[in-house]
Amino acid sequence: MTPSLLERTPIQPNPDIVFGDVDGELVALHLESGSYLHLNSSGTFIFNLLEGPEPRTLEWLRDRVLQEYEVDAEKCRQEVDEFVAQCIGLDLLRVAPRGAEQGAETT
């Protein structure tokens, strides 16, 4: 997966994931595969942004992270892209089905 290909592609959480608190950290767990990921504060922030019925784009996520955190734009791009790629690789995030594009850019 090349993150630049997902620039405007809507992404959303896999419906088969659940979240839980383990020793004070938020953990995302894929129920079918058993894959899990400990989420730091920025990872938790990104998953919170993805809550709701409308998928969001990588570009939209980057913009929101830049607004929330004091971070260089290039570093933000790199880290958000890597995080999203990791989550897609673990099937915690998915590319939204066709037709979900409408509303993906809303605030």
N, C-alpha and C positions, 0 to 999 in steps of 0.2 A: 504494500500500500504506500503510495506517495502522498504525504499530507497535502501538497499543493493541489492534487486532484480533488480533494475534499473541501476546497476553499468555500464553495457555495452549496455543497451537498448537505442536505438536512441530515442531522444525526440525532439519535434519541437513545435513552437507556433501553437495554434489553428488558422485556417485562418479566423475565425469569430471574432477575436479581433481587436480593433483599439486602437491607442494611442493618447492621447491628453494632453495638458498642463492645469493643474488646479492650479491656484495660485502658479505658478512656480514649481510645481511638475509634473512629468510624471505619467500618470494614464493609466493603461491597462483596457479596457472595453470589456466585452463579449457582442456582439450585441444581441444574442438571449436571454440569461438568464438575462442580466442586471448586472451580477457579475462584480465587478471592484476591482482593487488593486492599491493603491498608491505605486509607486516604488521609493525607495531611490537610491542613486548613485550606490550601488552594484547591486540592482535589475535591474536598467536600464542597467548596464554593461552586466549582464547575458542575458537580452533580446536582446541587440545589438549583442552579440555573436551568438545568435540563428537566426539572420536574414540570409536570403539566402536559397537556395534550398536544401541544405544537412542538415539532422538532426544531432544533436550532442549528445554525451553521457554524463551522469552525471559525469563520471570520467574525461572526456575532459573538462567539464565546471569547475570542481574543480581545475584542473591544471592551467587553464587560470586565475581563480580568485587568486590563490596562486602567480602567476607571477605578477599580477597587484597590489595586496594589501599586505601590511605587516601584515600577520595574521598567527597564529599558524595552522599547517596542520590539527589537530584534530578539532579546532574551525571552520576552513573553511569547513571541511567535514560536520560537524553538521549543520552549517548555510545554506550552499548551499543545502544540502539534505532537510532541513525543508522548504526552500523557494520553491524548485522544487515541493515538496509534496503539499504545499499549492496551488501552481499554477495549478497542476494537479487536485486537489480537486475542484478548481473553474473553471475547464475546460479552463484555459488560455494556458496551455501546454498540449500536448498529446503525448502518445507513438506513434512513427512513424509506419506507416503500414509496413507489411512484405515486404521485398525486399529493404527497405530503409537503411538497415544495411550497405550496400556498401557505403563507403565514410564517414561514421559517425565518423571515427577516424582521418580524414584528418585535417591538420592544416590550 
